[in-house]
Amino acid sequence: METDSHRLPGHRKVHHVRTRSGEHLAVLHTSAGRSLLFYGADDPDAPERSIALDEDEADRLADLLHGDPIRDRLDDLERRLDDLVC
């Protein structure tokens, strides 16, 4: 996967992602939240679709993409710690 990031006017930042299969998407950071931008083959410079996410939605999606949600990871660490103490 290839990624690159750019600063945009107005304190915005965009992270472009190209997957191994050639898909192109981006994450746009603004003061209002995050947007996922999806690009097609017809025009690689203009997104075909975008989905706006508020901060909580972006955090939740990041947790899901990470694999195990934070709560599950904390529970696992607590179990491991209990095993060490006992």
HUFEN-V701964 format. One record per residue. RES is the residue in one letter. PHI is phi in degrees with one decimal (999 if undefined). PSI is psi in whole degrees, -180 to 180 (NA if undefined). Layout:
# HUFEN-V701964
((RES	PHI	PSI) (RES	PHI	PSI))
This chain:
# HUFEN-V701964
((M	999	136) (E	-107.3	140) (T	-134.8	150) (D	-149.0	152) (S	-126.5	148) (H	-141.8	143) (R	-85.1	140) (L	-118.0	161) (P	-57.3	149) (G	82.9	29) (H	59.9	37) (R	-109.1	158) (K	-141.1	144) (V	-128.3	137) (H	-114.5	115) (H	-92.5	140) (V	-129.1	132) (R	-121.3	120) (T	-78.1	169) (R	-60.6	-30) (S	-84.0	1) (G	95.8	1) (E	-69.8	145) (H	-122.0	124) (L	-140.2	168) (A	-145.8	157) (V	-117.8	121) (L	-103.4	123) (H	-98.5	125) (T	-133.4	174) (S	-66.8	-23) (A	-83.6	-14) (G	144.6	-147) (R	-124.1	152) (S	-130.7	138) (L	-94.7	129) (L	-114.9	132) (F	-117.3	127) (Y	-106.3	148) (G	-109.3	-180) (A	-78.2	-24) (D	-64.7	-45) (D	-138.6	98) (P	-68.6	-8) (D	-101.6	-9) (A	-125.1	124) (P	-65.3	140) (E	-78.8	-29) (R	-151.7	150) (S	-139.7	152) (I	-129.8	120) (A	-84.9	136) (L	-126.4	135) (D	-79.3	177) (E	-59.7	-43) (D	-64.5	-41) (E	-65.1	-41) (A	-63.3	-41) (D	-63.2	-43) (R	-64.5	-43) (L	-63.5	-41) (A	-60.3	-42) (D	-60.6	-45) (L	-65.0	-40) (L	-69.8	-31) (H	-63.9	-30) (G	125.6	-88) (D	-93.6	126) (P	-56.6	154) (I	-54.2	-43) (R	-59.1	-43) (D	-64.1	-39) (R	-66.9	-40) (L	-64.9	-42) (D	-59.4	-42) (D	-64.2	-43) (L	-64.4	-38) (E	-64.7	-40) (R	-62.3	-44) (R	-64.0	-41) (L	-64.9	-43) (D	-58.1	-40) (D	-64.8	-36) (L	-71.6	-37) (V	-72.7	-38) (C	-76.4	NA))
